[in-house]
């Protein structure tokens, strides 16, 4: 039987000694987006998207919008319509590597899900994600929070930082 995990995940599981747990968890991995997950995604105001740049570095981008900015078009495809923060390398990363991960998290209820797949850049800045792996995550380590307000352009420019390593504060 083919594993639901790729070679890198299996290596990490082996090193951490959690192969048995991983085998049990594998049962929740899906290749399609179930109706409950579709509804959850469409109600979100924020998702975190992970991509890898041409040098192999991992990037996390926060995308926001009104509920519906991310839509499940069918059981295999998600469309994201979000305005990107200036300086965010997301689109450039997707031009060189199509792999993408999405974390949707509802901080007030601690519900969360992940979707991993292949991206496709659409017209007018849309991003399409073709699901390869979809799964819900337990809320165990999430503290309930409430997202308030937005971020203006001046604040955003101060938040963007390009560096080769984490500074001391980030490491703490």
C-alpha positions in Angstrom: 0.0 0.0 0.0 1.3 3.5 -0.9 2.1 5.7 2.0 0.1 9.0 2.4 3.4 10.6 3.5 6.3 11.7 1.3 9.9 10.5 1.9 10.8 13.7 3.9 7.8 13.3 6.2 8.6 9.6 6.8 12.2 10.5 7.6 11.1 13.1 10.2 8.6 10.7 11.7 11.3 8.0 12.0 13.8 10.4 13.6 11.1 11.6 16.1 10.0 8.0 16.8 6.3 8.7 16.0 5.7 6.2 13.1 2.8 4.5 14.9 1.1 7.8 15.6 1.6 8.9 12.0 0.0 5.6 10.7 -3.0 6.3 12.8 -3.2 10.0 11.7 -2.9 9.0 8.0 -6.5 7.9 8.1 -7.7 11.6 8.3 -5.8 12.7 5.2 -8.0 13.2 2.2 -7.3 14.2 -1.4 -10.7 16.0 -1.7 -12.3 18.9 0.2 -15.3 17.6 2.2 -18.4 19.8 2.4 -17.7 20.8 6.0 -14.2 21.9 5.1 -15.5 23.9 2.1 -18.0 25.7 4.3 -15.3 26.4 6.9 -12.9 27.8 4.3 -15.5 30.1 2.8 -16.2 31.6 6.2 -12.6 32.6 6.9 -11.3 36.2 6.9 -7.6 35.0 7.1 -5.5 32.2 5.9 -1.7 31.5 6.1 -0.2 30.4 2.9 3.2 28.7 2.6 5.4 28.7 -0.5 9.0 28.0 -1.3 11.2 30.4 -3.3 13.6 29.6 -6.1 16.4 29.2 -3.5 14.5 26.7 -1.5 13.5 29.0 1.4 10.1 28.6 2.9 7.8 31.7 3.1 4.6 32.3 5.0 2.1 34.8 3.7 -1.0 36.0 5.5 -3.9 36.6 3.2 -7.0 38.4 4.4 -10.4 39.4 3.1 -14.1 39.4 3.8 -15.6 35.9 4.2 -15.8 34.4 0.7 -12.3 35.7 -0.4 -11.4 32.0 -0.4 -13.9 29.7 -2.2 -14.0 26.0 -2.7 -15.1 25.7 -6.3 -15.5 22.0 -6.1 -14.1 19.1 -4.0 -10.7 19.5 -5.6 -10.2 23.2 -6.2 -9.9 26.4 -4.1 -9.8 29.9 -5.5 -8.2 32.7 -3.4 -8.9 36.4 -4.2 -6.9 38.4 -1.8 -4.9 41.6 -2.1 -1.3 40.9 -1.5 0.9 42.9 0.8 3.4 44.9 -1.2 6.8 43.2 -1.0 5.3 39.7 -0.3 7.1 37.1 -2.5 4.0 34.8 -2.8 3.3 35.3 -6.5 6.9 35.2 -7.5 7.4 32.0 -5.5 4.3 30.4 -7.3 5.8 31.3 -10.6 8.9 29.2 -9.9 7.3 26.4 -7.7 3.7 25.4 -7.8 3.6 23.7 -4.4 1.5 25.5 -1.8 0.1 25.0 1.7 -2.8 26.7 3.2 -3.6 26.9 6.9 -7.1 28.1 7.7 -7.6 28.8 11.4 -10.5 30.2 13.2 -8.9 31.6 16.3 -12.1 32.3 18.2 -13.2 28.6 18.1 -9.7 27.1 17.6 -10.8 25.2 14.5 -8.2 24.7 11.9 -7.5 22.8 8.7 -4.6 22.4 6.2 -4.8 22.0 2.5 -1.7 21.2 0.5 -1.6 21.1 -3.3 -0.5 22.6 -6.5 -1.1 26.2 -7.4 -2.1 28.0 -10.6 -2.1 31.7 -11.1 -5.3 33.0 -12.5 -6.5 36.3 -14.0 -6.8 39.4 -11.9 -4.5 38.0 -9.2 -6.5 34.9 -8.3 -4.7 31.9 -7.1 -6.2 28.4 -7.7 -5.1 25.5 -5.5 -5.7 22.0 -6.7 -5.9 19.9 -3.5 -3.6 16.9 -3.0 -4.0 16.7 0.8 -6.7 18.0 3.1 -7.1 17.5 6.8 -8.5 19.0 10.0 -6.2 19.5 13.0 -7.0 19.2 16.6 -7.2 22.5 18.6 -5.0 21.2 21.5 -2.2 23.8 21.2 -4.3 26.8 20.0 -5.3 29.5 22.4 -8.7 31.1 21.6 -8.2 34.6 20.2 -10.2 37.3 18.5 -9.0 38.9 15.3 -9.8 42.6 15.3 -9.2 45.5 12.9 -6.9 45.5 9.9 -3.4 46.7 9.0 -2.8 49.9 7.1 -0.2 50.4 4.4 2.3 52.3 6.7 2.1 49.5 9.3 2.5 46.8 6.6 5.7 48.4 5.3 7.2 48.3 8.8 6.3 44.6 9.2 8.1 43.4 6.1 11.6 42.2 6.8 14.0 40.3 4.5 16.9 38.6 6.1 18.9 35.4 6.0 18.3 34.5 9.6 16.0 35.3 12.6 17.0 38.1 14.9 17.5 37.5 18.6 13.9 38.6 19.5 12.4 36.3 16.8 14.5 33.4 18.1 13.1 33.9 21.6 
